[in-house]
Amino acid sequence: MAQYLDLIRTFGQTFEKFELKRIPRSENEEADQLAKLASSLTIMRDRSITLLTQEHPEIEEVAKEVLVNTNKPCWKDEIEAYLTTDRYQ
């Protein structure tokens, strides 16, 4: 861990500002699962595991729109009229 910290500090000098925050394994389930997977693979000790994170869904969600148009009087019509005209009907 100390070697990683030294490396980060070296690279950090190239930035105006950076923050290094240690996240305990108990609070980082994704890293914990990846570490468990890597340690359980005895056959593939000399290979690396690449974790790909998909930031956006492959299929765009279709927007759902609902238009409600009623010509019936509504309980808030009088309030809206008062707020816009300063007169109570």
PyMOL Python script that loads the backbone (N, CA, C, O; Angstrom):
from pymol import cmd

cmd.read_pdbstr("""\
ATOM      1  N   MET A   1       0.823  -1.188   0.000  1.00  0.00           N
ATOM      2  CA  MET A   1       0.000   0.000   0.000  1.00  0.00           C
ATOM      3  C   MET A   1       0.870   1.256   0.000  1.00  0.00           C
ATOM      4  O   MET A   1       0.516   2.253  -0.629  1.00  0.00           O
ATOM      5  N   ALA A   2       1.982   1.218   0.686  1.00  0.00           N
ATOM      6  CA  ALA A   2       2.879   2.376   0.752  1.00  0.00           C
ATOM      7  C   ALA A   2       3.457   2.698  -0.622  1.00  0.00           C
ATOM      8  O   ALA A   2       3.639   3.868  -0.961  1.00  0.00           O
ATOM      9  N   GLN A   3       3.746   1.667  -1.411  1.00  0.00           N
ATOM     10  CA  GLN A   3       4.280   1.905  -2.758  1.00  0.00           C
ATOM     11  C   GLN A   3       3.243   2.598  -3.640  1.00  0.00           C
ATOM     12  O   GLN A   3       3.575   3.482  -4.429  1.00  0.00           O
ATOM     13  N   TYR A   4       1.998   2.190  -3.498  1.00  0.00           N
ATOM     14  CA  TYR A   4       0.930   2.854  -4.257  1.00  0.00           C
ATOM     15  C   TYR A   4       0.800   4.311  -3.835  1.00  0.00           C
ATOM     16  O   TYR A   4       0.618   5.191  -4.676  1.00  0.00           O
ATOM     17  N   LEU A   5       0.891   4.562  -2.549  1.00  0.00           N
ATOM     18  CA  LEU A   5       0.787   5.923  -2.039  1.00  0.00           C
ATOM     19  C   LEU A   5       1.911   6.793  -2.589  1.00  0.00           C
ATOM     20  O   LEU A   5       1.674   7.937  -2.977  1.00  0.00           O
ATOM     21  N   ASP A   6       3.133   6.264  -2.625  1.00  0.00           N
ATOM     22  CA  ASP A   6       4.264   7.012  -3.199  1.00  0.00           C
ATOM     23  C   ASP A   6       4.025   7.322  -4.678  1.00  0.00           C
ATOM     24  O   ASP A   6       4.304   8.427  -5.143  1.00  0.00           O
ATOM     25  N   LEU A   7       3.514   6.349  -5.399  1.00  0.00           N
ATOM     26  CA  LEU A   7       3.237   6.534  -6.821  1.00  0.00           C
ATOM     27  C   LEU A   7       2.162   7.606  -7.031  1.00  0.00           C
ATOM     28  O   LEU A   7       2.295   8.460  -7.908  1.00  0.00           O
ATOM     29  N   ILE A   8       1.121   7.558  -6.240  1.00  0.00           N
ATOM     30  CA  ILE A   8       0.046   8.554  -6.339  1.00  0.00           C
ATOM     31  C   ILE A   8       0.572   9.944  -6.015  1.00  0.00           C
ATOM     32  O   ILE A   8       0.221  10.911  -6.692  1.00  0.00           O
ATOM     33  N   ARG A   9       1.390  10.054  -5.013  1.00  0.00           N
ATOM     34  CA  ARG A   9       1.950  11.362  -4.652  1.00  0.00           C
ATOM     35  C   ARG A   9       2.823  11.914  -5.780  1.00  0.00           C
ATOM     36  O   ARG A   9       2.823  13.120  -6.030  1.00  0.00           O
ATOM     37  N   THR A  10       3.559  11.048  -6.452  1.00  0.00           N
ATOM     38  CA  THR A  10       4.395  11.479  -7.575  1.00  0.00           C
ATOM     39  C   THR A  10       3.523  12.004  -8.715  1.00  0.00           C
ATOM     40  O   THR A  10       3.765  13.092  -9.238  1.00  0.00           O
ATOM     41  N   PHE A  11       2.512  11.227  -9.094  1.00  0.00           N
ATOM     42  CA  PHE A  11       1.616  11.663 -10.162  1.00  0.00           C
ATOM     43  C   PHE A  11       0.772  12.855  -9.734  1.00  0.00           C
ATOM     44  O   PHE A  11       0.405  13.684 -10.567  1.00  0.00           O
ATOM     45  N   GLY A  12       0.466  12.949  -8.466  1.00  0.00           N
ATOM     46  CA  GLY A  12      -0.365  14.036  -7.962  1.00  0.00           C
ATOM     47  C   GLY A  12       0.261  15.398  -8.126  1.00  0.00           C
ATOM     48  O   GLY A  12      -0.451  16.403  -8.144  1.00  0.00           O
ATOM     49  N   GLN A  13       1.571  15.462  -8.247  1.00  0.00           N
ATOM     50  CA  GLN A  13       2.248  16.744  -8.405  1.00  0.00           C
ATOM     51  C   GLN A  13       1.951  17.386  -9.757  1.00  0.00           C
ATOM     52  O   GLN A  13       2.164  18.585  -9.935  1.00  0.00           O
ATOM     53  N   THR A  14       1.464  16.601 -10.700  1.00  0.00           N
ATOM     54  CA  THR A  14       1.156  17.150 -12.020  1.00  0.00           C
ATOM     55  C   THR A  14      -0.215  17.825 -12.070  1.00  0.00           C
ATOM     56  O   THR A  14      -0.548  18.476 -13.060  1.00  0.00           O
ATOM     57  N   PHE A  15      -1.013  17.674 -11.010  1.00  0.00           N
ATOM     58  CA  PHE A  15      -2.344  18.279 -10.949  1.00  0.00           C
ATOM     59  C   PHE A  15      -2.331  19.499 -10.040  1.00  0.00           C
ATOM     60  O   PHE A  15      -1.512  19.593  -9.126  1.00  0.00           O
ATOM     61  N   GLU A  16      -3.239  20.428 -10.294  1.00  0.00           N
ATOM     62  CA  GLU A  16      -3.373  21.577  -9.406  1.00  0.00           C
ATOM     63  C   GLU A  16      -3.858  21.132  -8.035  1.00  0.00           C
ATOM     64  O   GLU A  16      -3.411  21.641  -7.007  1.00  0.00           O
ATOM     65  N   LYS A  17      -4.778  20.175  -8.034  1.00  0.00           N
ATOM     66  CA  LYS A  17      -5.345  19.694  -6.774  1.00  0.00           C
ATOM     67  C   LYS A  17      -5.809  18.259  -6.966  1.00  0.00           C
ATOM     68  O   LYS A  17      -6.358  17.916  -8.013  1.00  0.00           O
ATOM     69  N   PHE A  18      -5.595  17.434  -5.979  1.00  0.00           N
ATOM     70  CA  PHE A  18      -6.172  16.099  -5.993  1.00  0.00           C
ATOM     71  C   PHE A  18      -6.402  15.664  -4.557  1.00  0.00           C
ATOM     72  O   PHE A  18      -5.774  16.167  -3.626  1.00  0.00           O
ATOM     73  N   GLU A  19      -7.314  14.722  -4.400  1.00  0.00           N
ATOM     74  CA  GLU A  19      -7.660  14.228  -3.070  1.00  0.00           C
ATOM     75  C   GLU A  19      -7.528  12.719  -3.069  1.00  0.00           C
ATOM     76  O   GLU A  19      -8.025  12.042  -3.970  1.00  0.00           O
ATOM     77  N   LEU A  20      -6.876  12.209  -2.082  1.00  0.00           N
ATOM     78  CA  LEU A  20      -6.700  10.773  -1.929  1.00  0.00           C
ATOM     79  C   LEU A  20      -7.518  10.339  -0.727  1.00  0.00           C
ATOM     80  O   LEU A  20      -7.321  10.829   0.386  1.00  0.00           O
ATOM     81  N   LYS A  21      -8.428   9.424  -0.962  1.00  0.00           N
ATOM     82  CA  LYS A  21      -9.314   8.992   0.111  1.00  0.00           C
ATOM     83  C   LYS A  21      -9.296   7.475   0.183  1.00  0.00           C
ATOM     84  O   LYS A  21      -9.552   6.798  -0.813  1.00  0.00           O
ATOM     85  N   ARG A  22      -8.996   6.948   1.348  1.00  0.00           N
ATOM     86  CA  ARG A  22      -8.983   5.497   1.541  1.00  0.00           C
ATOM     87  C   ARG A  22     -10.396   5.046   1.876  1.00  0.00           C
ATOM     88  O   ARG A  22     -11.025   5.558   2.802  1.00  0.00           O
ATOM     89  N   ILE A  23     -10.881   4.087   1.112  1.00  0.00           N
ATOM     90  CA  ILE A  23     -12.204   3.528   1.355  1.00  0.00           C
ATOM     91  C   ILE A  23     -12.010   2.111   1.882  1.00  0.00           C
ATOM     92  O   ILE A  23     -11.443   1.266   1.189  1.00  0.00           O
ATOM     93  N   PRO A  24     -12.471   1.846   3.094  1.00  0.00           N
ATOM     94  CA  PRO A  24     -12.316   0.499   3.651  1.00  0.00           C
ATOM     95  C   PRO A  24     -13.011  -0.542   2.773  1.00  0.00           C
ATOM     96  O   PRO A  24     -14.040  -0.261   2.159  1.00  0.00           O
ATOM     97  N   ARG A  25     -12.455  -1.712   2.720  1.00  0.00           N
ATOM     98  CA  ARG A  25     -13.007  -2.774   1.893  1.00  0.00           C
ATOM     99  C   ARG A  25     -14.462  -3.058   2.263  1.00  0.00           C
ATOM    100  O   ARG A  25     -15.275  -3.385   1.399  1.00  0.00           O
ATOM    101  N   SER A  26     -14.786  -2.931   3.544  1.00  0.00           N
ATOM    102  CA  SER A  26     -16.161  -3.198   3.974  1.00  0.00           C
ATOM    103  C   SER A  26     -17.156  -2.220   3.357  1.00  0.00           C
ATOM    104  O   SER A  26     -18.353  -2.503   3.308  1.00  0.00           O
ATOM    105  N   GLU A  27     -16.674  -1.077   2.887  1.00  0.00           N
ATOM    106  CA  GLU A  27     -17.549  -0.078   2.275  1.00  0.00           C
ATOM    107  C   GLU A  27     -17.435  -0.074   0.748  1.00  0.00           C
ATOM    108  O   GLU A  27     -18.062   0.750   0.082  1.00  0.00           O
ATOM    109  N   ASN A  28     -16.653  -0.974   0.204  1.00  0.00           N
ATOM    110  CA  ASN A  28     -16.470  -1.019  -1.239  1.00  0.00           C
ATOM    111  C   ASN A  28     -16.717  -2.446  -1.720  1.00  0.00           C
ATOM    112  O   ASN A  28     -15.780  -3.207  -1.961  1.00  0.00           O
ATOM    113  N   GLU A  29     -17.980  -2.790  -1.851  1.00  0.00           N
ATOM    114  CA  GLU A  29     -18.370  -4.155  -2.170  1.00  0.00           C
ATOM    115  C   GLU A  29     -17.850  -4.616  -3.534  1.00  0.00           C
ATOM    116  O   GLU A  29     -17.478  -5.779  -3.693  1.00  0.00           O
ATOM    117  N   GLU A  30     -17.821  -3.720  -4.508  1.00  0.00           N
ATOM    118  CA  GLU A  30     -17.359  -4.091  -5.852  1.00  0.00           C
ATOM    119  C   GLU A  30     -15.894  -4.532  -5.823  1.00  0.00           C
ATOM    120  O   GLU A  30     -15.538  -5.554  -6.410  1.00  0.00           O
ATOM    121  N   ALA A  31     -15.059  -3.770  -5.149  1.00  0.00           N
ATOM    122  CA  ALA A  31     -13.641  -4.127  -5.053  1.00  0.00           C
ATOM    123  C   ALA A  31     -13.466  -5.401  -4.239  1.00  0.00           C
ATOM    124  O   ALA A  31     -12.597  -6.218  -4.540  1.00  0.00           O
ATOM    125  N   ASP A  32     -14.286  -5.574  -3.212  1.00  0.00           N
ATOM    126  CA  ASP A  32     -14.207  -6.763  -2.375  1.00  0.00           C
ATOM    127  C   ASP A  32     -14.553  -8.009  -3.189  1.00  0.00           C
ATOM    128  O   ASP A  32     -13.864  -9.024  -3.089  1.00  0.00           O
ATOM    129  N   GLN A  33     -15.610  -7.940  -3.988  1.00  0.00           N
ATOM    130  CA  GLN A  33     -15.998  -9.083  -4.815  1.00  0.00           C
ATOM    131  C   GLN A  33     -14.930  -9.397  -5.863  1.00  0.00           C
ATOM    132  O   GLN A  33     -14.649 -10.563  -6.137  1.00  0.00           O
ATOM    133  N   LEU A  34     -14.340  -8.359  -6.445  1.00  0.00           N
ATOM    134  CA  LEU A  34     -13.285  -8.559  -7.433  1.00  0.00           C
ATOM    135  C   LEU A  34     -12.059  -9.205  -6.793  1.00  0.00           C
ATOM    136  O   LEU A  34     -11.436 -10.084  -7.389  1.00  0.00           O
ATOM    137  N   ALA A  35     -11.714  -8.775  -5.590  1.00  0.00           N
ATOM    138  CA  ALA A  35     -10.571  -9.357  -4.878  1.00  0.00           C
ATOM    139  C   ALA A  35     -10.832 -10.827  -4.550  1.00  0.00           C
ATOM    140  O   ALA A  35      -9.935 -11.661  -4.671  1.00  0.00           O
ATOM    141  N   LYS A  36     -12.051 -11.140  -4.139  1.00  0.00           N
ATOM    142  CA  LYS A  36     -12.401 -12.538  -3.843  1.00  0.00           C
ATOM    143  C   LYS A  36     -12.324 -13.392  -5.102  1.00  0.00           C
ATOM    144  O   LYS A  36     -11.828 -14.518  -5.065  1.00  0.00           O
ATOM    145  N   LEU A  37     -12.816 -12.855  -6.216  1.00  0.00           N
ATOM    146  CA  LEU A  37     -12.763 -13.586  -7.476  1.00  0.00           C
ATOM    147  C   LEU A  37     -11.320 -13.845  -7.893  1.00  0.00           C
ATOM    148  O   LEU A  37     -10.971 -14.962  -8.276  1.00  0.00           O
ATOM    149  N   ALA A  38     -10.497 -12.828  -7.818  1.00  0.00           N
ATOM    150  CA  ALA A  38      -9.098 -12.963  -8.228  1.00  0.00           C
ATOM    151  C   ALA A  38      -8.353 -13.962  -7.348  1.00  0.00           C
ATOM    152  O   ALA A  38      -7.532 -14.732  -7.846  1.00  0.00           O
ATOM    153  N   SER A  39      -8.629 -13.956  -6.051  1.00  0.00           N
ATOM    154  CA  SER A  39      -7.907 -14.866  -5.159  1.00  0.00           C
ATOM    155  C   SER A  39      -8.392 -16.306  -5.292  1.00  0.00           C
ATOM    156  O   SER A  39      -7.677 -17.230  -4.907  1.00  0.00           O
ATOM    157  N   SER A  40      -9.593 -16.514  -5.829  1.00  0.00           N
ATOM    158  CA  SER A  40     -10.109 -17.873  -5.976  1.00  0.00           C
ATOM    159  C   SER A  40      -9.648 -18.547  -7.265  1.00  0.00           C
ATOM    160  O   SER A  40      -9.807 -19.759  -7.409  1.00  0.00           O
ATOM    161  N   LEU A  41      -9.084 -17.796  -8.198  1.00  0.00           N
ATOM    162  CA  LEU A  41      -8.653 -18.359  -9.473  1.00  0.00           C
ATOM    163  C   LEU A  41      -7.207 -18.836  -9.388  1.00  0.00           C
ATOM    164  O   LEU A  41      -6.278 -18.063  -9.623  1.00  0.00           O
ATOM    165  N   THR A  42      -7.020 -20.101  -9.053  1.00  0.00           N
ATOM    166  CA  THR A  42      -5.660 -20.642  -8.945  1.00  0.00           C
ATOM    167  C   THR A  42      -5.079 -20.979 -10.312  1.00  0.00           C
ATOM    168  O   THR A  42      -3.859 -20.968 -10.477  1.00  0.00           O
ATOM    169  N   ILE A  43      -5.915 -21.274 -11.285  1.00  0.00           N
ATOM    170  CA  ILE A  43      -5.449 -21.655 -12.616  1.00  0.00           C
ATOM    171  C   ILE A  43      -4.866 -20.452 -13.358  1.00  0.00           C
ATOM    172  O   ILE A  43      -3.933 -20.606 -14.147  1.00  0.00           O
ATOM    173  N   MET A  44      -5.389 -19.297 -13.121  1.00  0.00           N
ATOM    174  CA  MET A  44      -5.034 -18.127 -13.913  1.00  0.00           C
ATOM    175  C   MET A  44      -4.175 -17.139 -13.125  1.00  0.00           C
ATOM    176  O   MET A  44      -4.403 -15.934 -13.228  1.00  0.00           O
ATOM    177  N   ARG A  45      -3.234 -17.582 -12.373  1.00  0.00           N
ATOM    178  CA  ARG A  45      -2.416 -16.699 -11.538  1.00  0.00           C
ATOM    179  C   ARG A  45      -1.611 -15.681 -12.354  1.00  0.00           C
ATOM    180  O   ARG A  45      -1.346 -14.578 -11.876  1.00  0.00           O
ATOM    181  N   ASP A  46      -1.223 -16.044 -13.579  1.00  0.00           N
ATOM    182  CA  ASP A  46      -0.380 -15.144 -14.365  1.00  0.00           C
ATOM    183  C   ASP A  46      -1.187 -14.233 -15.297  1.00  0.00           C
ATOM    184  O   ASP A  46      -0.601 -13.530 -16.120  1.00  0.00           O
ATOM    185  N   ARG A  47      -2.499 -14.234 -15.184  1.00  0.00           N
ATOM    186  CA  ARG A  47      -3.342 -13.405 -16.038  1.00  0.00           C
ATOM    187  C   ARG A  47      -3.981 -12.284 -15.225  1.00  0.00           C
ATOM    188  O   ARG A  47      -4.057 -12.340 -13.998  1.00  0.00           O
ATOM    189  N   SER A  48      -4.426 -11.288 -15.934  1.00  0.00           N
ATOM    190  CA  SER A  48      -5.099 -10.180 -15.247  1.00  0.00           C
ATOM    191  C   SER A  48      -6.602 -10.239 -15.518  1.00  0.00           C
ATOM    192  O   SER A  48      -7.049 -10.819 -16.507  1.00  0.00           O
ATOM    193  N   ILE A  49      -7.354  -9.637 -14.633  1.00  0.00           N
ATOM    194  CA  ILE A  49      -8.803  -9.564 -14.779  1.00  0.00           C
ATOM    195  C   ILE A  49      -9.150  -8.113 -15.057  1.00  0.00           C
ATOM    196  O   ILE A  49      -8.775  -7.219 -14.298  1.00  0.00           O
ATOM    197  N   THR A  50      -9.861  -7.886 -16.134  1.00  0.00           N
ATOM    198  CA  THR A  50     -10.265  -6.533 -16.494  1.00  0.00           C
ATOM    199  C   THR A  50     -11.717  -6.335 -16.100  1.00  0.00           C
ATOM    200  O   THR A  50     -12.590  -7.117 -16.475  1.00  0.00           O
ATOM    201  N   LEU A  51     -11.958  -5.296 -15.351  1.00  0.00           N
ATOM    202  CA  LEU A  51     -13.312  -4.966 -14.931  1.00  0.00           C
ATOM    203  C   LEU A  51     -13.808  -3.819 -15.796  1.00  0.00           C
ATOM    204  O   LEU A  51     -13.222  -2.736 -15.801  1.00  0.00           O
ATOM    205  N   LEU A  52     -14.885  -4.060 -16.525  1.00  0.00           N
ATOM    206  CA  LEU A  52     -15.469  -3.027 -17.371  1.00  0.00           C
ATOM    207  C   LEU A  52     -16.762  -2.542 -16.731  1.00  0.00           C
ATOM    208  O   LEU A  52     -17.618  -3.337 -16.344  1.00  0.00           O
ATOM    209  N   THR A  53     -16.885  -1.242 -16.630  1.00  0.00           N
ATOM    210  CA  THR A  53     -18.097  -0.648 -16.083  1.00  0.00           C
ATOM    211  C   THR A  53     -18.819   0.072 -17.203  1.00  0.00           C
ATOM    212  O   THR A  53     -18.252   0.937 -17.870  1.00  0.00           O
ATOM    213  N   GLN A  54     -20.066  -0.290 -17.403  1.00  0.00           N
ATOM    214  CA  GLN A  54     -20.855   0.340 -18.458  1.00  0.00           C
ATOM    215  C   GLN A  54     -21.569   1.540 -17.853  1.00  0.00           C
ATOM    216  O   GLN A  54     -22.422   1.396 -16.977  1.00  0.00           O
ATOM    217  N   GLU A  55     -21.209   2.721 -18.330  1.00  0.00           N
ATOM    218  CA  GLU A  55     -21.736   3.955 -17.754  1.00  0.00           C
ATOM    219  C   GLU A  55     -23.131   4.282 -18.260  1.00  0.00           C
ATOM    220  O   GLU A  55     -23.918   4.901 -17.544  1.00  0.00           O
ATOM    221  N   HIS A  56     -23.447   3.873 -19.489  1.00  0.00           N
ATOM    222  CA  HIS A  56     -24.741   4.198 -20.076  1.00  0.00           C
ATOM    223  C   HIS A  56     -25.394   2.909 -20.563  1.00  0.00           C
ATOM    224  O   HIS A  56     -24.697   2.004 -21.023  1.00  0.00           O
ATOM    225  N   PRO A  57     -26.711   2.808 -20.472  1.00  0.00           N
ATOM    226  CA  PRO A  57     -27.381   1.600 -20.949  1.00  0.00           C
ATOM    227  C   PRO A  57     -27.266   1.470 -22.466  1.00  0.00           C
ATOM    228  O   PRO A  57     -27.194   2.467 -23.185  1.00  0.00           O
ATOM    229  N   GLU A  58     -27.249   0.237 -22.935  1.00  0.00           N
ATOM    230  CA  GLU A  58     -27.179  -0.018 -24.374  1.00  0.00           C
ATOM    231  C   GLU A  58     -28.447   0.456 -25.072  1.00  0.00           C
ATOM    232  O   GLU A  58     -28.390   0.976 -26.187  1.00  0.00           O
ATOM    233  N   ILE A  59     -29.573   0.279 -24.428  1.00  0.00           N
ATOM    234  CA  ILE A  59     -30.857   0.647 -25.015  1.00  0.00           C
ATOM    235  C   ILE A  59     -31.352   1.901 -24.314  1.00  0.00           C
ATOM    236  O   ILE A  59     -31.521   1.926 -23.095  1.00  0.00           O
ATOM    237  N   GLU A  60     -31.577   2.926 -25.097  1.00  0.00           N
ATOM    238  CA  GLU A  60     -32.096   4.168 -24.530  1.00  0.00           C
ATOM    239  C   GLU A  60     -33.548   3.960 -24.115  1.00  0.00           C
ATOM    240  O   GLU A  60     -34.337   3.363 -24.848  1.00  0.00           O
ATOM    241  N   GLU A  61     -33.882   4.452 -22.952  1.00  0.00           N
ATOM    242  CA  GLU A  61     -35.251   4.327 -22.467  1.00  0.00           C
ATOM    243  C   GLU A  61     -36.141   5.315 -23.225  1.00  0.00           C
ATOM    244  O   GLU A  61     -35.792   6.483 -23.396  1.00  0.00           O
ATOM    245  N   VAL A  62     -37.279   4.827 -23.669  1.00  0.00           N
ATOM    246  CA  VAL A  62     -38.212   5.666 -24.415  1.00  0.00           C
ATOM    247  C   VAL A  62     -38.938   6.579 -23.431  1.00  0.00           C
ATOM    248  O   VAL A  62     -39.440   6.136 -22.398  1.00  0.00           O
ATOM    249  N   ALA A  63     -38.980   7.852 -23.776  1.00  0.00           N
ATOM    250  CA  ALA A  63     -39.678   8.811 -22.915  1.00  0.00           C
ATOM    251  C   ALA A  63     -41.173   8.528 -22.952  1.00  0.00           C
ATOM    252  O   ALA A  63     -41.758   8.298 -24.011  1.00  0.00           O
ATOM    253  N   LYS A  64     -41.771   8.552 -21.776  1.00  0.00           N
ATOM    254  CA  LYS A  64     -43.206   8.321 -21.675  1.00  0.00           C
ATOM    255  C   LYS A  64     -43.865   9.642 -21.319  1.00  0.00           C
ATOM    256  O   LYS A  64     -43.514  10.280 -20.326  1.00  0.00           O
ATOM    257  N   GLU A  65     -44.811  10.037 -22.131  1.00  0.00           N
ATOM    258  CA  GLU A  65     -45.501  11.294 -21.898  1.00  0.00           C
ATOM    259  C   GLU A  65     -46.987  11.036 -21.746  1.00  0.00           C
ATOM    260  O   GLU A  65     -47.570  10.206 -22.444  1.00  0.00           O
ATOM    261  N   VAL A  66     -47.577  11.756 -20.831  1.00  0.00           N
ATOM    262  CA  VAL A  66     -49.011  11.661 -20.614  1.00  0.00           C
ATOM    263  C   VAL A  66     -49.573  13.066 -20.662  1.00  0.00           C
ATOM    264  O   VAL A  66     -49.088  13.958 -19.966  1.00  0.00           O
ATOM    265  N   LEU A  67     -50.580  13.266 -21.467  1.00  0.00           N
ATOM    266  CA  LEU A  67     -51.230  14.562 -21.570  1.00  0.00           C
ATOM    267  C   LEU A  67     -52.641  14.419 -21.026  1.00  0.00           C
ATOM    268  O   LEU A  67     -53.447  13.648 -21.548  1.00  0.00           O
ATOM    269  N   VAL A  68     -52.926  15.161 -19.984  1.00  0.00           N
ATOM    270  CA  VAL A  68     -54.261  15.149 -19.402  1.00  0.00           C
ATOM    271  C   VAL A  68     -54.894  16.488 -19.723  1.00  0.00           C
ATOM    272  O   VAL A  68     -54.398  17.541 -19.323  1.00  0.00           O
ATOM    273  N   ASN A  69     -55.984  16.431 -20.444  1.00  0.00           N
ATOM    274  CA  ASN A  69     -56.663  17.655 -20.841  1.00  0.00           C
ATOM    275  C   ASN A  69     -58.129  17.517 -20.469  1.00  0.00           C
ATOM    276  O   ASN A  69     -58.874  16.773 -21.107  1.00  0.00           O
ATOM    277  N   THR A  70     -58.533  18.226 -19.448  1.00  0.00           N
ATOM    278  CA  THR A  70     -59.939  18.197 -19.058  1.00  0.00           C
ATOM    279  C   THR A  70     -60.473  19.613 -19.084  1.00  0.00           C
ATOM    280  O   THR A  70     -59.783  20.565 -18.720  1.00  0.00           O
ATOM    281  N   ASN A  71     -61.680  19.730 -19.509  1.00  0.00           N
ATOM    282  CA  ASN A  71     -62.331  21.032 -19.537  1.00  0.00           C
ATOM    283  C   ASN A  71     -63.195  21.244 -18.303  1.00  0.00           C
ATOM    284  O   ASN A  71     -63.871  22.266 -18.184  1.00  0.00           O
ATOM    285  N   LYS A  72     -63.177  20.293 -17.395  1.00  0.00           N
ATOM    286  CA  LYS A  72     -63.967  20.406 -16.176  1.00  0.00           C
ATOM    287  C   LYS A  72     -63.310  21.405 -15.231  1.00  0.00           C
ATOM    288  O   LYS A  72     -62.087  21.537 -15.216  1.00  0.00           O
ATOM    289  N   PRO A  73     -64.111  22.098 -14.452  1.00  0.00           N
ATOM    290  CA  PRO A  73     -63.521  22.990 -13.442  1.00  0.00           C
ATOM    291  C   PRO A  73     -62.739  22.171 -12.409  1.00  0.00           C
ATOM    292  O   PRO A  73     -63.113  21.053 -12.056  1.00  0.00           O
ATOM    293  N   CYS A  74     -61.676  22.753 -11.955  1.00  0.00           N
ATOM    294  CA  CYS A  74     -60.814  22.078 -10.986  1.00  0.00           C
ATOM    295  C   CYS A  74     -60.807  22.884  -9.691  1.00  0.00           C
ATOM    296  O   CYS A  74     -61.059  24.089  -9.706  1.00  0.00           O
ATOM    297  N   TRP A  75     -60.519  22.226  -8.579  1.00  0.00           N
ATOM    298  CA  TRP A  75     -60.514  22.900  -7.279  1.00  0.00           C
ATOM    299  C   TRP A  75     -59.483  24.018  -7.213  1.00  0.00           C
ATOM    300  O   TRP A  75     -59.628  24.943  -6.414  1.00  0.00           O
ATOM    301  N   LYS A  76     -58.466  23.947  -8.025  1.00  0.00           N
ATOM    302  CA  LYS A  76     -57.413  24.962  -7.942  1.00  0.00           C
ATOM    303  C   LYS A  76     -57.602  26.125  -8.918  1.00  0.00           C
ATOM    304  O   LYS A  76     -56.817  27.074  -8.913  1.00  0.00           O
ATOM    305  N   ASP A  77     -58.642  26.052  -9.754  1.00  0.00           N
ATOM    306  CA  ASP A  77     -58.880  27.134 -10.716  1.00  0.00           C
ATOM    307  C   ASP A  77     -59.098  28.476 -10.026  1.00  0.00           C
ATOM    308  O   ASP A  77     -58.547  29.490 -10.454  1.00  0.00           O
ATOM    309  N   GLU A  78     -59.903  28.488  -8.955  1.00  0.00           N
ATOM    310  CA  GLU A  78     -60.165  29.739  -8.236  1.00  0.00           C
ATOM    311  C   GLU A  78     -58.893  30.291  -7.591  1.00  0.00           C
ATOM    312  O   GLU A  78     -58.675  31.502  -7.575  1.00  0.00           O
ATOM    313  N   ILE A  79     -58.069  29.411  -7.069  1.00  0.00           N
ATOM    314  CA  ILE A  79     -56.811  29.839  -6.440  1.00  0.00           C
ATOM    315  C   ILE A  79     -55.886  30.432  -7.496  1.00  0.00           C
ATOM    316  O   ILE A  79     -55.271  31.476  -7.280  1.00  0.00           O
ATOM    317  N   GLU A  80     -55.794  29.768  -8.621  1.00  0.00           N
ATOM    318  CA  GLU A  80     -54.940  30.251  -9.707  1.00  0.00           C
ATOM    319  C   GLU A  80     -55.421  31.611 -10.224  1.00  0.00           C
ATOM    320  O   GLU A  80     -54.615  32.503 -10.491  1.00  0.00           O
ATOM    321  N   ALA A  81     -56.738  31.757 -10.362  1.00  0.00           N
ATOM    322  CA  ALA A  81     -57.294  33.029 -10.826  1.00  0.00           C
ATOM    323  C   ALA A  81     -56.987  34.140  -9.827  1.00  0.00           C
ATOM    324  O   ALA A  81     -56.641  35.254 -10.220  1.00  0.00           O
ATOM    325  N   TYR A  82     -57.113  33.838  -8.540  1.00  0.00           N
ATOM    326  CA  TYR A  82     -56.819  34.845  -7.515  1.00  0.00           C
ATOM    327  C   TYR A  82     -55.343  35.252  -7.551  1.00  0.00           C
ATOM    328  O   TYR A  82     -55.019  36.436  -7.449  1.00  0.00           O
ATOM    329  N   LEU A  83     -54.465  34.282  -7.694  1.00  0.00           N
ATOM    330  CA  LEU A  83     -53.026  34.571  -7.706  1.00  0.00           C
ATOM    331  C   LEU A  83     -52.609  35.368  -8.941  1.00  0.00           C
ATOM    332  O   LEU A  83     -51.671  36.162  -8.875  1.00  0.00           O
ATOM    333  N   THR A  84     -53.284  35.167 -10.042  1.00  0.00           N
ATOM    334  CA  THR A  84     -52.897  35.878 -11.267  1.00  0.00           C
ATOM    335  C   THR A  84     -53.581  37.230 -11.425  1.00  0.00           C
ATOM    336  O   THR A  84     -53.033  38.122 -12.072  1.00  0.00           O
ATOM    337  N   THR A  85     -54.781  37.400 -10.839  1.00  0.00           N
ATOM    338  CA  THR A  85     -55.517  38.659 -11.032  1.00  0.00           C
ATOM    339  C   THR A  85     -55.713  39.454  -9.750  1.00  0.00           C
ATOM    340  O   THR A  85     -56.205  40.582  -9.805  1.00  0.00           O
ATOM    341  N   ASP A  86     -55.348  38.908  -8.608  1.00  0.00           N
ATOM    342  CA  ASP A  86     -55.569  39.538  -7.294  1.00  0.00           C
ATOM    343  C   ASP A  86     -57.048  39.744  -6.986  1.00  0.00           C
ATOM    344  O   ASP A  86     -57.394  40.575  -6.146  1.00  0.00           O
ATOM    345  N   ARG A  87     -57.909  39.010  -7.644  1.00  0.00           N
ATOM    346  CA  ARG A  87     -59.347  39.113  -7.371  1.00  0.00           C
ATOM    347  C   ARG A  87     -59.912  37.729  -7.111  1.00  0.00           C
ATOM    348  O   ARG A  87     -59.571  36.754  -7.781  1.00  0.00           O
ATOM    349  N   TYR A  88     -60.791  37.673  -6.113  1.00  0.00           N
ATOM    350  CA  TYR A  88     -61.473  36.416  -5.809  1.00  0.00           C
ATOM    351  C   TYR A  88     -62.786  36.382  -6.564  1.00  0.00           C
ATOM    352  O   TYR A  88     -63.546  37.348  -6.510  1.00  0.00           O
ATOM    353  N   GLN A  89     -63.067  35.322  -7.251  1.00  0.00           N
ATOM    354  CA  GLN A  89     -64.287  35.237  -8.076  1.00  0.00           C
ATOM    355  C   GLN A  89     -65.496  34.899  -7.239  1.00  0.00           C
ATOM    356  O   GLN A  89     -66.602  34.788  -7.768  1.00  0.00           O
TER     357      GLN A  89
END
""", "prot")
cmd.dss("prot")
cmd.show_as("cartoon", "prot")
cmd.util.cbc("prot")
cmd.orient("prot")
